[in-house]
Amino acid sequence: MNNTFLKDRIVFIFFIILIIFQITNFTLNRINFDINHILNAFNPNYGEKESLPTELIEIKKILIKHNLKEFNLDKKLILDTYYYQRTIEYFYPIKFNKSSSYIISKTRNIQSGCKKLFANKKLIFEKC
């Protein structure tokens, strides 16, 4: 009786170790887990290059460089939920204001008197 109890306990411990190994293997290899995401989660601007379009990162740098407190988005960008949501969240504390003269758009603004401050492949930043 004592011998079977010991064998059962060894088999049980073996299966527990096997399960822990499988969970660790799955976590580390199959879902591309990176420990740096946890270690750097509270560092400012960590992960922006992985999760945001480079156009937005460049424009935010320009907004900060010019010490602007607000910006406006072109109608096409407001309707484009991909850019709209990311722009509003990423640019904070610089705020979205529909009456701001600093406009971010996908195409050159037709209004007269608009001065292009910055442009890249996908976005244009102007003062109108």
DSSP file (Angstrom, degrees, kcal/mol; ACC not computed):
  #  RESIDUE AA STRUCTURE BP1 BP2  ACC     N-H-->O    O-->H-N    N-H-->O    O-->H-N    TCO  KAPPA ALPHA  PHI   PSI    X-CA   Y-CA   Z-CA
    1    1 A M     >        0   0    0      0, 0.0     4,-1.9     0, 0.0     5,-0.1   0.000 360.0 360.0 360.0 -43.0    0.0    0.0    0.0
    2    2 A N  H  >  +     0   0    0      1,-0.2     4,-1.9     2,-0.2     5,-0.1   0.863 360.0  53.9 -65.2 -37.2    2.8    2.4    0.8
    3    3 A N  H  > S+     0   0    0      2,-0.2     4,-2.0     1,-0.2    -1,-0.2   0.898 109.3  46.3 -66.9 -43.1    4.6    1.5   -2.4
    4    4 A T  H  > S+     0   0    0      2,-0.2     4,-2.6     1,-0.2    -1,-0.2   0.867 110.2  54.5 -69.2 -36.1    1.6    2.3   -4.6
    5    5 A F  H  X S+     0   0    0     -4,-1.9     4,-2.0     2,-0.2    -2,-0.2   0.906 109.3  47.7 -62.3 -41.6    0.9    5.6   -2.7
    6    6 A L  H  X S+     0   0    0     -4,-1.9     4,-2.2     2,-0.2    -2,-0.2   0.894 112.1  49.5 -65.8 -41.8    4.5    6.6   -3.4
    7    7 A K  H  X S+     0   0    0     -4,-2.0     4,-2.4     2,-0.2    -2,-0.2   0.909 111.0  49.9 -64.5 -42.4    4.2    5.7   -7.1
    8    8 A D  H  X S+     0   0    0     -4,-2.6     4,-2.4     1,-0.2    -2,-0.2   0.898 110.7  49.8 -62.6 -40.1    1.0    7.6   -7.4
    9    9 A R  H  X S+     0   0    0     -4,-2.0     4,-2.4     2,-0.2    -1,-0.2   0.900 110.6  49.4 -66.9 -40.7    2.5   10.7   -5.8
   10   10 A I  H  X S+     0   0    0     -4,-2.2     4,-2.4     2,-0.2    -2,-0.2   0.915 112.2  48.3 -64.0 -43.9    5.6   10.5   -8.2
   11   11 A V  H  X S+     0   0    0     -4,-2.4     4,-2.3     2,-0.2    -2,-0.2   0.912 111.6  50.7 -63.2 -42.6    3.3   10.2  -11.2
   12   12 A F  H  X S+     0   0    0     -4,-2.4     4,-2.1     2,-0.2    -2,-0.2   0.925 111.8  46.3 -61.1 -46.4    1.2   13.2   -9.9
   13   13 A I  H  X S+     0   0    0     -4,-2.4     4,-2.5     1,-0.2    -1,-0.2   0.887 110.3  54.5 -64.1 -39.8    4.3   15.4   -9.4
   14   14 A F  H  X S+     0   0    0     -4,-2.4     4,-2.4     1,-0.2    -1,-0.2   0.921 109.5  47.0 -59.8 -44.3    5.6   14.4  -12.9
   15   15 A F  H  X S+     0   0    0     -4,-2.3     4,-2.5     2,-0.2    -2,-0.2   0.868 110.4  52.3 -67.8 -36.1    2.3   15.5  -14.5
   16   16 A I  H  X S+     0   0    0     -4,-2.1     4,-2.4     2,-0.2    -2,-0.2   0.934 111.4  46.6 -63.8 -45.2    2.3   18.8  -12.6
   17   17 A I  H  X S+     0   0    0     -4,-2.5     4,-2.4     1,-0.2    -2,-0.2   0.905 112.3  51.2 -62.5 -42.0    5.8   19.5  -13.8
   18   18 A L  H  X S+     0   0    0     -4,-2.4     4,-2.3     2,-0.2    -2,-0.2   0.903 110.1  48.9 -62.1 -42.6    4.8   18.5  -17.3
   19   19 A I  H  X S+     0   0    0     -4,-2.5     4,-2.4     2,-0.2    -2,-0.2   0.918 111.2  49.3 -64.7 -44.0    1.8   20.9  -17.2
   20   20 A I  H  X S+     0   0    0     -4,-2.4     4,-2.3     1,-0.2    -2,-0.2   0.907 111.3  50.3 -62.0 -41.7    3.9   23.8  -15.9
   21   21 A F  H  X S+     0   0    0     -4,-2.4     4,-2.7     2,-0.2    -2,-0.2   0.918 110.8  49.1 -62.3 -43.6    6.5   23.1  -18.7
   22   22 A Q  H  X S+     0   0    0     -4,-2.3     4,-2.6     2,-0.2    -2,-0.2   0.904 111.3  48.7 -64.8 -41.8    3.8   23.1  -21.4
   23   23 A I  H  X S+     0   0    0     -4,-2.4     4,-2.5     2,-0.2    -1,-0.2   0.919 113.6  47.2 -64.5 -42.9    2.3   26.3  -20.1
   24   24 A T  H  X S+     0   0    0     -4,-2.3     4,-2.6     2,-0.2     5,-0.3   0.921 112.6  49.5 -63.9 -44.3    5.7   28.0  -20.0
   25   25 A N  H  X>S+     0   0    0     -4,-2.7     4,-2.3     1,-0.2     5,-0.6   0.918 112.5  47.3 -61.1 -44.9    6.5   26.7  -23.5
   26   26 A F  I  X>S+     0   0    0     -4,-2.6     4,-1.3     1,-0.2     5,-0.9   0.925 113.9  47.9 -62.8 -45.2    3.2   28.0  -24.9
   27   27 A T  I  <5S+     0   0    0     -4,-2.5     6,-0.8    -5,-0.2     4,-0.3   0.912 118.4  38.1 -64.1 -44.3    3.6   31.4  -23.3
   28   28 A L  I  <5S+     0   0    0     -4,-2.6    -1,-0.2    -5,-0.2    -2,-0.2   0.839 129.0  25.0 -80.2 -33.0    7.1   32.0  -24.3
   29   29 A N  I  <5S+     0   0    0     -4,-2.3     3,-0.3    -5,-0.3    -3,-0.2   0.830 119.5  43.8-104.3 -37.2    7.1   30.5  -27.8
   30   30 A R  I  <<S+     0   0    0     -4,-1.3    -3,-0.2    -5,-0.6    -4,-0.1   0.782 117.9  37.6 -90.4 -26.1    3.7   30.5  -29.3
   31   31 A I  S   <S-     0   0    0     -5,-0.9    -1,-0.2    -4,-0.3    -2,-0.1   0.196 103.7-119.8-110.3  17.6    2.3   33.9  -28.5
   32   32 A N        -     0   0    0     -3,-0.3     2,-0.2     1,-0.2    -4,-0.1   0.876  40.9-171.2  50.2  48.3    5.6   35.8  -28.9
   33   33 A F        -     0   0    0     -6,-0.8     2,-0.5    -5,-0.2    -1,-0.2  -0.500   7.4-165.0 -71.4 134.9    5.7   37.0  -25.4
   34   34 A D    >>  -     0   0    0     -2,-0.2     3,-1.5     1,-0.1     4,-0.6  -0.982  16.6-152.4-125.9 120.2    8.5   39.6  -24.7
   35   35 A I  H >> S+     0   0    0     -2,-0.5     4,-2.2     1,-0.3     3,-0.6   0.735  91.3  72.9 -63.4 -23.3    9.4   40.3  -21.0
   36   36 A N  H 3> S+     0   0    0      1,-0.2     4,-2.4     2,-0.2    -1,-0.3   0.804  87.4  63.0 -62.5 -29.0   10.5   43.9  -22.1
   37   37 A H  H <4 S+     0   0    0     -3,-1.5    -1,-0.2     1,-0.2     4,-0.2   0.878 109.2  39.6 -64.4 -36.0    6.8   44.8  -22.5
   38   38 A I  H X< S+     0   0    0     -3,-0.6     3,-0.9    -4,-0.6     4,-0.3   0.910 116.2  49.8 -77.2 -43.3    6.2   44.2  -18.8
   39   39 A L  H 3< S+     0   0    0     -4,-2.2     3,-0.2     1,-0.2    -2,-0.2   0.828 121.3  34.0 -65.9 -32.0    9.5   45.7  -17.6
   40   40 A N  T >< S+     0   0    0     -4,-2.4     3,-1.8    -5,-0.2    -1,-0.2   0.241  81.8 113.3-107.5  12.7    9.1   48.9  -19.7
   41   41 A A  T <  S+     0   0    0     -3,-0.9    -1,-0.2     1,-0.3    -2,-0.1   0.799  82.8  41.8 -58.2 -31.6    5.3   49.3  -19.4
   42   42 A F  T 3  S+     0   0    0     -4,-0.3    -1,-0.3    -3,-0.2    -2,-0.1   0.309  87.4 110.9-102.7   9.4    5.4   52.5  -17.3
   43   43 A N  S X  S-     0   0    0     -3,-1.8     3,-1.6     1,-0.1    -3,-0.0  -0.650  80.9 -99.2 -79.9 139.4    8.3   54.2  -19.2
   44   44 A P  T 3  S+     0   0    0      0, 0.0    -1,-0.1     0, 0.0    -2,-0.1  -0.331 100.4   0.0 -61.1 136.3    7.2   57.2  -21.2
   45   45 A N  T >  S+     0   0    0      1,-0.2     3,-1.2     2,-0.1     2,-0.3   0.600  87.3 155.2  62.9  16.2    6.6   56.6  -24.9
   46   46 A Y  T <   +     0   0    0     -3,-1.6    -1,-0.2     1,-0.2    -9,-0.0  -0.585  66.7  14.3 -73.0 131.7    7.5   52.9  -24.7
   47   47 A G  T 3> S+     0   0    0     -2,-0.3     4,-1.6     5,-0.0    -1,-0.2   0.418  85.7 119.5  89.9  -0.5    5.9   50.9  -27.5
   48   48 A E  H <> S+     0   0    0     -3,-1.2     4,-2.1     1,-0.2    -2,-0.1   0.882  75.0  52.3 -66.2 -35.6    4.9   53.9  -29.7
   49   49 A K  H  4 S+     0   0    0     -4,-0.3    -1,-0.2     1,-0.2     5,-0.1   0.826 112.3  46.2 -68.5 -30.2    7.0   52.7  -32.6
   50   50 A E  H  4 S+     0   0    0     -3,-0.2    -1,-0.2     1,-0.1    -2,-0.2   0.759 124.1  30.1 -81.1 -25.4    5.4   49.2  -32.4
   51   51 A S  H  < S+     0   0    0     -4,-1.6    -2,-0.2     2,-0.1    -3,-0.2   0.566 110.0  61.1-115.4  -9.9    1.8   50.4  -32.2
   52   52 A L  S  < S-     0   0    0     -4,-2.1     2,-0.1    -5,-0.2    -5,-0.0  -0.891  82.4-104.0-122.6 149.9    1.6   53.8  -34.0
   53   53 A P    >>  -     0   0    0      0, 0.0     4,-1.4     0, 0.0     3,-0.8  -0.444  31.2-125.0 -65.1 142.6    2.1   54.9  -37.6
   54   54 A T  H 3> S+     0   0    0      1,-0.2     4,-2.4     2,-0.2     5,-0.2   0.791 107.3  66.5 -61.5 -27.4    5.4   56.8  -38.0
   55   55 A E  H 3> S+     0   0    0      1,-0.2     4,-2.2     2,-0.2    -1,-0.2   0.917 101.6  47.1 -60.0 -42.3    3.5   59.7  -39.5
   56   56 A L  H <> S+     0   0    0     -3,-0.8     4,-2.4     2,-0.2    -1,-0.2   0.889 109.9  52.2 -68.5 -38.5    1.8   60.4  -36.1
   57   57 A I  H  X S+     0   0    0     -4,-1.4     4,-1.8     1,-0.2    -1,-0.2   0.918 111.2  48.1 -62.7 -42.7    5.0   60.2  -34.2
   58   58 A E  H  X S+     0   0    0     -4,-2.4     4,-1.5     1,-0.2    -2,-0.2   0.910 112.0  48.6 -64.6 -42.7    6.6   62.7  -36.5
   59   59 A I  H  X S+     0   0    0     -4,-2.2     4,-2.5     1,-0.2    -2,-0.2   0.886 108.1  53.9 -68.7 -37.6    3.7   65.1  -36.3
   60   60 A K  H  X S+     0   0    0     -4,-2.4     4,-2.5     1,-0.2     5,-0.2   0.906 105.8  53.9 -62.6 -39.1    3.6   64.9  -32.5
   61   61 A K  H  X S+     0   0    0     -4,-1.8     4,-2.3     1,-0.2    -1,-0.2   0.887 109.8  48.1 -60.4 -37.7    7.3   65.9  -32.4
   62   62 A I  H  X S+     0   0    0     -4,-1.5     4,-2.3     2,-0.2    -2,-0.2   0.898 109.4  52.0 -70.1 -40.8    6.5   68.9  -34.5
   63   63 A L  H  <>S+     0   0    0     -4,-2.5     5,-2.4     1,-0.2     4,-0.2   0.914 113.7  44.3 -60.8 -42.1    3.5   69.9  -32.3
   64   64 A I  H ><5S+     0   0    0     -4,-2.5     3,-1.2     3,-0.2    -2,-0.2   0.904 110.5  54.8 -68.4 -41.1    5.8   69.7  -29.2
   65   65 A K  H 3<5S+     0   0    0     -4,-2.3    -2,-0.2     1,-0.3    -1,-0.2   0.884 112.5  42.7 -59.9 -39.7    8.6   71.5  -31.0
   66   66 A H  T 3<5S-     0   0    0     -4,-2.3    -1,-0.3    -5,-0.1    -2,-0.2   0.395 110.0-126.0 -87.9   3.0    6.3   74.5  -31.8
   67   67 A N  T < 5 +     0   0    0     -3,-1.2     2,-0.2    -4,-0.2    -3,-0.2   0.877  46.2 173.1  55.9  42.9    4.8   74.3  -28.3
   68   68 A L      < -     0   0    0     -5,-2.4    -1,-0.2    -6,-0.2     3,-0.1  -0.566  28.1-164.7 -84.0 146.9    1.2   74.0  -29.6
   69   69 A K  S    S+     0   0    0     -2,-0.2    26,-2.3     1,-0.2     2,-0.3   0.550  70.9  22.1-105.0 -13.3   -1.7   73.3  -27.2
   70   70 A E  E     -a   95   0A   0     24,-0.2     2,-0.3    -7,-0.1    26,-0.2  -0.977  57.1-174.3-152.2 162.4   -4.3   72.3  -29.8
   71   71 A F  E     -a   96   0A   0     24,-2.1    26,-3.4    -2,-0.3     2,-0.3  -0.940  15.5-135.4-150.4 167.5   -4.7   71.0  -33.3
   72   72 A N  E     -b  103   0B   0     30,-2.9    32,-2.4    -2,-0.3     2,-0.4  -0.924  13.3-139.4-127.8 154.4   -7.5   70.2  -35.8
   73   73 A L  E     -b  104   0B   0     -2,-0.3    32,-0.2    30,-0.2    30,-0.0  -0.909  23.4-111.8-114.8 143.2   -8.1   67.3  -38.1
   74   74 A D     >  -     0   0    0     30,-2.7     4,-2.0    -2,-0.4     3,-0.4  -0.297  34.4-109.6 -62.5 154.5   -9.3   67.3  -41.7
   75   75 A K  H  > S+     0   0    0      1,-0.2     4,-1.9     2,-0.2     5,-0.2   0.862 119.1  55.6 -58.0 -37.1  -12.8   65.9  -42.3
   76   76 A K  H  > S+     0   0    0      1,-0.2     4,-1.1     2,-0.2    -1,-0.2   0.886 108.4  47.4 -64.9 -37.3  -11.3   62.8  -44.0
   77   77 A L  H  4 S+     0   0    0     -3,-0.4     7,-0.5     2,-0.2    -1,-0.2   0.838 107.8  55.5 -72.4 -32.8   -9.1   62.0  -41.0
   78   78 A I  H  < S+     0   0    0     -4,-2.0    -2,-0.2     1,-0.2    -1,-0.2   0.888 110.3  46.1 -64.7 -37.7  -12.1   62.4  -38.6
   79   79 A L  H  < S+     0   0    0     -4,-1.9     2,-1.2    -5,-0.2    -1,-0.2   0.728  95.1  82.9 -76.7 -22.0  -14.0   59.9  -40.6
   80   80 A D     X  -     0   0    0     -4,-1.1     4,-2.7     1,-0.2     3,-0.4  -0.711  65.8-167.8 -83.7  97.3  -11.0   57.5  -40.7
   81   81 A T  H  > S+     0   0    0     -2,-1.2     4,-2.0     1,-0.2     5,-0.4   0.795  80.0  63.1 -61.0 -29.9  -11.4   55.9  -37.3
   82   82 A Y  H  > S+     0   0    0      1,-0.2     4,-1.2     2,-0.2    -1,-0.2   0.961 115.0  29.6 -59.3 -52.6   -7.9   54.3  -37.5
   83   83 A Y  H  > S+     0   0    0     -3,-0.4     4,-2.8     2,-0.2     5,-0.3   0.895 118.1  57.3 -75.1 -40.7   -6.1   57.7  -37.5
   84   84 A Y  H  X S+     0   0    0     -4,-2.7     4,-2.4    -7,-0.5     5,-0.2   0.947 109.7  42.2 -58.0 -53.8   -8.7   59.6  -35.5
   85   85 A Q  H  X S+     0   0    0     -4,-2.0     4,-2.0     1,-0.2     5,-0.2   0.920 118.0  45.5 -62.0 -45.9   -8.7   57.4  -32.4
   86   86 A R  H  X S+     0   0    0     -4,-1.2     4,-2.6    -5,-0.4     5,-0.3   0.876 112.8  51.2 -67.6 -37.1   -4.9   57.1  -32.4
   87   87 A T  H  X S+     0   0    0     -4,-2.8     4,-2.4     2,-0.2     5,-0.2   0.944 110.4  47.3 -65.7 -48.7   -4.3   60.8  -33.0
   88   88 A I  H  X S+     0   0    0     -4,-2.4     4,-0.6    -5,-0.3    -2,-0.2   0.924 119.2  40.0 -60.4 -45.6   -6.6   62.0  -30.2
   89   89 A E  H  < S+     0   0    0     -4,-2.0     3,-0.4    -5,-0.2    -2,-0.2   0.909 118.4  44.9 -72.6 -42.2   -5.1   59.5  -27.6
   90   90 A Y  H  < S+     0   0    0     -4,-2.6    -2,-0.2    -5,-0.2    -3,-0.2   0.864 110.3  52.7 -73.7 -35.6   -1.5   59.8  -28.6
   91   91 A F  H >< S+     0   0    0     -4,-2.4     3,-2.6    -5,-0.3    -1,-0.2   0.654  86.5 151.3 -77.5 -14.1   -1.3   63.6  -28.9
   92   92 A Y  T 3<  +     0   0    0     -4,-0.6     3,-0.1    -3,-0.4    -3,-0.0  -0.329  58.3  36.8 -55.4 133.8   -2.8   64.2  -25.4
   93   93 A P  T 3  S+     0   0    0      0, 0.0     2,-0.5     0, 0.0    -1,-0.3  -0.962 108.1  77.6 -88.7   2.6   -2.2   66.6  -23.6
   94   94 A I  S <  S-     0   0    0     -3,-2.6     2,-0.3    -4,-0.1   -24,-0.2  -0.673  87.1-138.4 -72.2 125.0   -2.2   68.5  -26.9
   95   95 A K  E     -a   70   0A   0    -26,-2.3   -24,-2.1    -2,-0.5     2,-0.4  -0.603   6.6-118.3-102.3 149.0   -6.0   68.7  -27.6
   96   96 A F  E     +a   71   0A   0     -2,-0.3     2,-0.4   -26,-0.2   -24,-0.2  -0.660  36.2 174.6 -76.8 128.7   -8.2   68.3  -30.6
   97   97 A N    >   -     0   0    0    -26,-3.4     3,-1.8    -2,-0.4   -27,-0.0  -0.963  28.3-150.5-141.4 120.1  -10.1   71.6  -31.3
   98   98 A K  T 3  S+     0   0    0     -2,-0.4   -26,-0.1     1,-0.3    -1,-0.1   0.719  99.0  52.0 -63.9 -20.9  -12.2   72.0  -34.4
   99   99 A S  T 3  S+     0   0    0    -28,-0.1    -1,-0.3   -27,-0.0   -27,-0.1   0.375  81.8 119.4 -97.8   5.4  -11.6   75.7  -34.5
  100  100 A S    <   -     0   0    0     -3,-1.8   -29,-0.1   -29,-0.2    28,-0.0  -0.399  60.7-142.5 -69.9 146.9   -7.8   75.4  -34.4
  101  101 A S  S    S+     0   0    0     -2,-0.1    27,-3.1   -31,-0.1     2,-0.8   0.551  81.2  89.1 -86.7  -8.1   -5.8   76.8  -37.3
  102  102 A Y  E     - C   0 127B   0     25,-0.2   -30,-2.9    26,-0.1     2,-0.4  -0.826  65.7-172.1 -92.0 112.6   -3.3   74.0  -37.2
  103  103 A I  E     -bC  72 126B   0     23,-2.7    23,-3.0    -2,-0.8     2,-0.5  -0.890  20.6-159.4-117.6 134.0   -4.7   71.3  -39.4
  104  104 A I  E     +bC  73 125B   0    -32,-2.4   -30,-2.7    -2,-0.4     2,-0.3  -0.942  30.4 158.8-105.9 128.6   -3.5   67.7  -40.0
  105  105 A S  E     - C   0 124B   0     19,-2.7    19,-3.1    -2,-0.5     3,-0.1  -0.913  50.3-127.9-145.0 169.3   -4.8   66.2  -43.3
  106  106 A K  S    S+     0   0    0     -2,-0.3     2,-0.3    17,-0.2    -1,-0.1   0.720  96.6  35.2 -89.6 -25.2   -4.2   63.5  -45.8
  107  107 A T  S    S-     0   0    0     17,-0.1    17,-0.1    -3,-0.0    -1,-0.1  -0.885 100.7 -83.0-127.7 159.3   -4.2   65.9  -48.8
  108  108 A R        -     0   0    0     -2,-0.3     2,-0.2     1,-0.1    -2,-0.1  -0.353  50.9-112.0 -61.4 135.5   -3.1   69.5  -49.3
  109  109 A N        -     0   0    0      1,-0.1     5,-0.1    -6,-0.1    -1,-0.1  -0.513  17.2-151.5 -73.3 134.3   -5.6   72.0  -48.0
  110  110 A I        +     0   0    0     -2,-0.2    -1,-0.1     2,-0.1    -2,-0.1   0.688  61.0 111.4 -80.7 -19.5   -7.2   74.0  -50.9
  111  111 A Q  S >  S-     0   0    0      1,-0.1     3,-0.9     2,-0.1     2,-0.2  -0.200  74.4-112.6 -57.4 144.1   -7.9   77.1  -48.7
  112  112 A S  T 3  S+     0   0    0      1,-0.2    -1,-0.1     3,-0.0     3,-0.1  -0.498  97.0  33.2 -76.6 149.5   -5.8   80.1  -49.5
  113  113 A G  T 3  S+     0   0    0      1,-0.3     2,-0.4    -2,-0.2    -1,-0.2   0.554  78.9 140.7  85.7   7.8   -3.3   81.3  -47.0
  114  114 A C    <   -     0   0    0     -3,-0.9     2,-0.5    -5,-0.1    -1,-0.3  -0.712  36.9-155.9 -86.0 132.7   -2.4   77.8  -45.7
  115  115 A K  E     -D  127   0B   0     12,-2.8    12,-2.4    -2,-0.4     2,-0.5  -0.933  13.9-131.3-111.3 123.8    1.2   77.3  -44.9
  116  116 A K  E     +D  126   0B   0     -2,-0.5    10,-0.2    10,-0.2     3,-0.1  -0.615  27.4 174.5 -75.6 121.7    2.6   73.8  -45.0
  117  117 A L  E     -     0   0B   0      8,-2.7     2,-0.3    -2,-0.5     9,-0.2   0.766  66.9  -4.6 -94.9 -32.6    4.7   73.2  -41.8
  118  118 A F  E     -D  125   0B   0      7,-1.9     7,-3.3     2,-0.0    -1,-0.4  -0.978  59.2-177.9-161.3 145.7    5.4   69.5  -42.4
  119  119 A A  E     +D  124   0B   0     -2,-0.3     5,-0.2     5,-0.2     2,-0.2  -0.992   4.5 170.9-148.0 143.9    4.6   66.7  -44.8
  120  120 A N        -     0   0    0      3,-2.5    -2,-0.0    -2,-0.3   -65,-0.0  -0.652  57.4 -69.4-132.6-165.6    5.4   63.0  -45.1
  121  121 A K  S    S+     0   0    0     -2,-0.2     3,-0.1     1,-0.2    -2,-0.0   0.814 127.3  16.7 -61.5 -32.3    4.2   60.2  -47.3
  122  122 A K  S    S+     0   0    0      1,-0.2     2,-0.3   -15,-0.0    -1,-0.2   0.686 120.0  45.5-117.1 -23.8    0.7   60.0  -45.7
  123  123 A L        -     0   0    0      2,-0.0    -3,-2.5   -19,-0.0     2,-0.4  -0.915  53.1-156.8-131.0 152.8    0.0   63.2  -43.7
  124  124 A I  E     -CD 105 119B   0    -19,-3.1   -19,-2.7    -2,-0.3     2,-0.5  -0.985   7.0-156.8-125.9 136.3    0.3   67.0  -44.1
  125  125 A F  E     +CD 104 118B   0     -7,-3.3    -8,-2.7    -2,-0.4    -7,-1.9  -0.966  25.0 169.2-116.0 120.6    0.5   69.4  -41.2
  126  126 A E  E     -CD 103 116B   0    -23,-3.0   -23,-2.7    -2,-0.5     2,-0.5  -0.873  33.9-137.9-131.6 158.7   -0.5   73.0  -42.1
  127  127 A K  E      CD 102 115B   0    -12,-2.4   -12,-2.8    -2,-0.3   -25,-0.2  -0.981 360.0 360.0-115.4 119.7   -1.3   76.4  -40.5
  128  128 A C              0   0    0    -27,-3.1   -26,-0.1    -2,-0.5    -1,-0.1   0.387 360.0 360.0-111.4 360.0   -4.3   78.1  -42.1
